[in-house]
Amino acid sequence: MTDNRPDDCLKTGSHNDDWCPEIPVLKDLLDSIPAAVILVRGNRFIFVNRAAEAGTGYSREELAAMNFWDIAHPDHKGLVKRIARALVQGKETARRYELKILAKDGTEKWVELMAARATIRNRPTIVASVTEITDRKRLEEELRSHHDHLSVLVEDRMAEIRREATRRQEKEEQYLSLVECVPGWVWETDANFAYTYLSSRISEHLGYQPEELIGKTPLDIVPVHEKERLAPIMNTVAAEKKPFVPFTFKVFHKNGSEILVEGNARAFLDEDGNLLGYRGSARDITAQKRAGDALEEQRQQLVAKSRRLAEVNTTLKVLLRQREDDRKELEERFVSNIREMVLPYLNRMRRTRLNRDQQNYLDVVVSNLNEIASPFLNTLRHTNLTPRELEVASLIKEGKQTKEIAEITGIAPSSVDSHRNAIRRKLGLNSRKINLRSYLLTLK
């Protein structure tokens, strides 16, 4: 018989039941999975779940009108096309990829794509789960050594799949392909929490084959202290038929080691509202917890180092303050010694019989000692004056004329004029009508 049913499961906001008679049940199952799930045939999306809509910002109708590579980041469009080509041609069966997509609002997101090739209605179809790993990529970049700790939790309805298995063999194959793409493992229990189904990936994480745990409860593989903690919680949640929100607990690996697990679950009921059991997913977060503990340890070490640095800074500030106080004390003592032990004797010399040159030299010595004892020279030194220019500036400030300065310093009057011009230039007085001596007298 020729199959004339539509090829598109994304029409007018509701899935076309003629294309896939199992879609109402499959749609509910896939929409309950928190990971984005997409089906691609040819160049088009033929199905996306709600998580895919939320993750991309596009509605199902918008995605139906797009090529599958339209949501890929420009840097990764070629990669997405190569992945699709390899899967459709059978060069790849199933593989994990990391790439960037662009949401409708322009936001760049890193995603982990787990894609597999499935044959649906005798046509090659790409079945993929898409998990956003933007935060994980950011953490990898910051820590440079921690990665692959993010995973997606999946909820499913195994009982409904089993009841319709004979009638929906093709849908069962599609469902199992999706389950194998999901990190962690999927499980189902009856109303007494006895396992009725476990996906095969549990062996990768806990070492058990699914059949080894069928009929047992989660409490059979947890440490005693965890059993005492979890049993009342499970009974209370089951009595109220509530979902298990993400929670963590320890379980025994088959080899006896303890594994930290994060899981969640949702109750499924019969038509009368009676509890039939729970379906959920779990993942091993031991490595993630260790990474978090290592990060916290590093944070505490940084805090301790910061405290030590603060203490060192405080000590340095005290030492610098003490050094400044010592410097000021030394300066004050030096100035005091000049004024009390040198200047008085020079002033006595002035009262003795000195010739003109001796008197001039003595005036210069007294003046220079007074300048040393004042901040004037320190102020001039910040203007990059040469030693000779400092000497000339001091004499100008004292009121000495060019001829007198030349006699005292032993240089030509023309050289004194050159030094005057250099001093005015360095003090920024060339373009200002200000008397040089008057300006020097204002400096402190």
N, C-alpha and C positions, 0 to 999 in steps of 0.2 A: 504494500500500500504506500502511495506517495505521501510524504509528510508536508502538509501545507500550513502547519501552524506557525504563528509569528516567531521571529527570531529574537525579538527584543523584550526583555523582562522589565524595562524601565518606562513603560508607556503610561502617560497621564497620571503619574503619581501612585499607581497601584500596579502590582505585578500581574501579568497576563496568565491566568490559570490555564488557558488552552495550550500555551507553550510548555509549561511544566505543571502537570496536574498536582504535583506535590508542593508547589510553591507556597500556598497558605501556611502549611506547617513549617516548611523550610525557611520561609521569610521570618516567621516568629523566632525560630531557632537562631538564625543568623543575626537578627536584630537584637537578640539578647546578649550577643557576644560583644564585649567592650572593644575588641580590636576591629579595625576597619577590614572588611572582607569585600573583594571585588572579583568579578568574573569577566574575562575579556575574550571576545571571539572576533577574529579579523582585526580591524582597527578600532573596534567599538567596545564600550562597556555594555555588558548585557545584564549585569546585576551589581548593585552596591548595597550594603546594609546601612543602618542609621549611623553607625560609628564612622563610616566613610563619608557620609554627608557632613557630619559634625567636624570631621578632621579637615576636609577640604573647603567647607563653606558653600559648596555647590549642592543644589537639589538633585534628586535623581533624574528629573527631566533635563536639567542643564547638562549633567554628565552624559546622558543618553545621546545628546547632540554633539558630543565632543569626541575627538580621537583620544585614545588612551594615553598618548604621550603629551597631551596638551597641559596636564597638570604637573608634568615633570619640570624641574628647574632647567633653564637653558644649558647649564653645564652638564646635565645628566640625560638630556633627551636622547642622545645617541646611545647611551648605555641602556636606557629603557627599551629602545627599539631592538638592540642586540639581544637583550634578555628574552623578549617576546619571540624573536625569530628563532633563537636557539631552542626554546621550549617547544614551539609549534613544529619545528623540523625534527624534534626528537634528539637533538644534540645535548640537551640537558633534560633531566627528569624532575629534579627538585633541588632548589638551592636557596641560600640566604644572601641577600644583597643589602647594602646600605647606600642610600642616595637621598637627594634633596627634591622636594616638591614645592610648588607655589600654591598656597591657598587662594581662594577667590579674592580676599582682601589684600593680596600681595605678600602676605607673610611667608617667609622661607621656613620650611620645616624639614628636619632630618627624619627619615623614616627607615625602618627595617622592613624590607620586602621579602616575604617567604613565598615563593611561587612554585607551583607544580603544574605539570601538564595532565589534564584529564580528558577523557573522551565522553562527551555528553551528547546524546542523540546522534551518535556516529560521527561527531564533528570534534576536531581538536579544540579544546577550551583551556585557557589559562586560569587557574584557581589560585588566588593569592590572598594572604593576610598582610595588612599594612599597619605597622605599629610606629607611632611617633616616638623618636628617640632623641629629640632636640636637647632635652635636659641631660641625657646621658652623654651626648657628644660634647656638651659644654663641660661636664664633669671630667670627661676624658682629657679634654684640652687643658684644663686647670691642673689636674693631678698627673697627667702624662703616664700614669701607670695603672689606672683603674678603668676597666671597660667591660662591656658585655654583661652588665648587671641588671639591665632593664628587661622586663618581660611583660607580656600582656596576659591578663586573666580572662579566661573564657568560660562562659556558662552555656550549657547545652541541655537538650531534652532527650536523653537517651531512650527513655521508655517509649516515647512516641515514635522514635526511629525504629525500635524493635518491633512494635505492633504493626508497622506498615512495611516491614522489611521485604516480605515476599512480593508485595504489590509495587514497591518502589526500589527495586534493586539498583537502578541507575542513580537514584538520589542517595542511597546508602554509600555508593562508591564516591560520590561527590562529597558527602559529609565526612567520610573517613579521610579524604585528601585534605580537607580543611583542618581536621583535628591534628593531623601529623605536621601541619605547618605552624601550629601554635606552640610557643615555648611552654615548658612545664608539662603537666599531665592533666587529663580530664577524668572525672570519676562520677559515679552514681551510687546511691545507697537506697535501701528500702526505708520504711518508716522507723525501723529500729537501728538505723545507721549501719546496717551490714552492707558491705560492698556488693553491688550487682554488676558493676562495670568499672574497668580501669583501662585507660588508653595505654598502648604499648610503651610510651615514652617514660612511664614510671620506672622502668628498669634502668634507664640512663641516669636517673637521679637517686633512687633508693635501692637499686640492685635487685628488687623483687620482680618476678614475672607477674603479669596481671592475675593469672590463675592461682598464684600462691596466696593472694589476699582476698579473692572472691569468697564471700560468706563471713569474712572477718570485719571488725569495725576499726575505725581510726584509733580508738583507744587501745587496741591490741598491739600497736607498734609505737606507743609513746612511753617515755619514762614514767615512773610511778608518780612523781610530783606533778607532772603534766596531766596525768589521768585524774588526779584529785582536783586539779583546777578546771579541766575542760568538761568533766562529766556533768556537773550541775548547770554549766552554761548551755551545753547541748540539750539537756532535758528541758530547760526553760524556753529556749528558742523553738524547739520542736513543738512544745505544748501550745505556743502562740503562733506556730506556723510562719514564723518570721524568717527572712533571709539572714544568712551569716554574712555580715559585712567583712571586708578584709581583716583578717586576724592572723597572728603568728603563733606558732607553737613548735616544740621540738619533737622529732620522731627518730626512731632508730633506723639507720641504714642496715641492710642485710648483713653487712660485715661487723655490726655492733657499734659503729660510730654514730654520734648524734648529728642530725641535720636540722637546720632551722628552716621552717617551711612557712610560706604565706599562702593562705587560701581564702576562698569565698564560696558561697553556695546559695542556691535559691530552692525553696520548697516547690514541689509539684503535687497537685491535688487531683482527685477524681471529680466527676461531675457534681457530686454532692458536697464537695468542699472537704472531703476527708484527706488527711495527709497520706500520700503514697511513698514519699521519700524525698531525697535531696539530690540535686545535681550541682556540680561545681568544678572548680579547677584549683590547682595548687602549683606552686613553683618553689624551687630551692633558692633561698636568699642567703645562704651561709656566707658565700663570698662577698655579697653586697654588704652584709652586716660587718664582716671583717674590715671591708674597705671603709665603712662608716666609722668603725671603732678606731681604725688607723688615722682617719681624718680628724677625729675628735682628739686623739692623742697628740697629733701634730698641732692642733689648735691650742691645746693646753701647754705644749712646749713653747709655742710662740708667745702665749700669754706670760709664761714664766720668764722667757727671755726679755719680753717687753718690760716686765717689772724690774728685772736686773738692770736693764739699760736705764730705766728711770732712776734707779738708785745710783747708778754710775754718774748719770747726768747731774743728779742732785749733789753728789760729792764733788764733781768737777766745778759746778757753780760755786760751791763753798770755797774750793781751792782758788778759783779765779777771783772771787770776791776778796779772799784773804791776800792774794797777790796784788790786787789793785790797792787794797788798804796799805800793804807794805810799801808799794811804789809811792803812794801819796805821802806816807810817813817819811820815806827817804828823801823825797823832794822837799818836803817842809823842813827837814833837818838840814839839808844842803843849803837851802835859801837862808835859813836861820843862821847857819855858820858863816855864810858870806856877809850877812848884815851885821852880825855881832862880833866876828873875829877878823874880818878883812877890811870892810869899809871904814870902820873907825880909824884904823891906822893909816889908810890912804888919805882920809880927811885931815889927819894930823900933818901928813906930808905936804898937803896943799898950803899949810900955814908956814912952811919953811921957805927959805929963799931958793926958788927954782927959776931957771931961765924960761923964755917963752916956749921953746920946743918941749922942754921937760914938763911945763905946765899943761901944754896941749896933750901930750902923751898920757899924762896922769889923768886928765879929764876923760880921755877915751877909755882908759882902763876902768875908771869909776863908772862911767856910763855903761860900758859893756857888762860890768858885773851887775849893775842894776837891771839891765835887760835880761841877763841870765836868770835873775831872780824874779822876772816877770814873764807872762805868757807871750810877750811881743814877738820874740824870735821864733818861738814855736809856731805862731800864727804865720809868720813869713815863710817858714820852711815848707809849709804846705803849698806855696806858690811856685816851687821849683827854682828859687833864686840860687845862684852860685854863691860859694863862700865870699868871693870878692863883692858881689852884689849885696849880700847881707851886711857886709862891713860898711859899704857906701850908704845903704839904707839907714843903718843905725846912726851914722854921722849926720845924714840929712835930717833925721828926726830930731837930733840935738841942736839943729839950727846952724850947722857948719856950712860955709859957702864952698863953692867949687875949688877955689884956690887953697882954702884951708884943708879940705879933704885931700887934695893932691899932695900937699906937704906932709900930712899925717900918714897917708897910705904909701907915699913914695911913687905915685904914678902921675902921668901927665894930666893936665886939666881936660884935654880932649877925651882922654880915656874915662875921666869922671863923667863927662857929658854922655859918652856912649853907655856907661852903666846906668845913668839916670833914665835914658830912653828905654833900655832893656827892662828896667824895673817897672816903668810906666806900662810897657807893653804886657808884661807878665801879670800885672795887677789889673789890666783891663782899663787903663786910664788914657790910652792914646787918643780916643775920640771924645774925651770928656774934658771940659775946662775946669779941672780940679788941681789945686796946688798939691804937689807931691808930699811936702812936709805936713800939710794940714791933714792929708789922707792918712799918712803914717801915724800921726798922733791919735787918730780915731781907733787904730787897731789895738786890740787887747789880747 
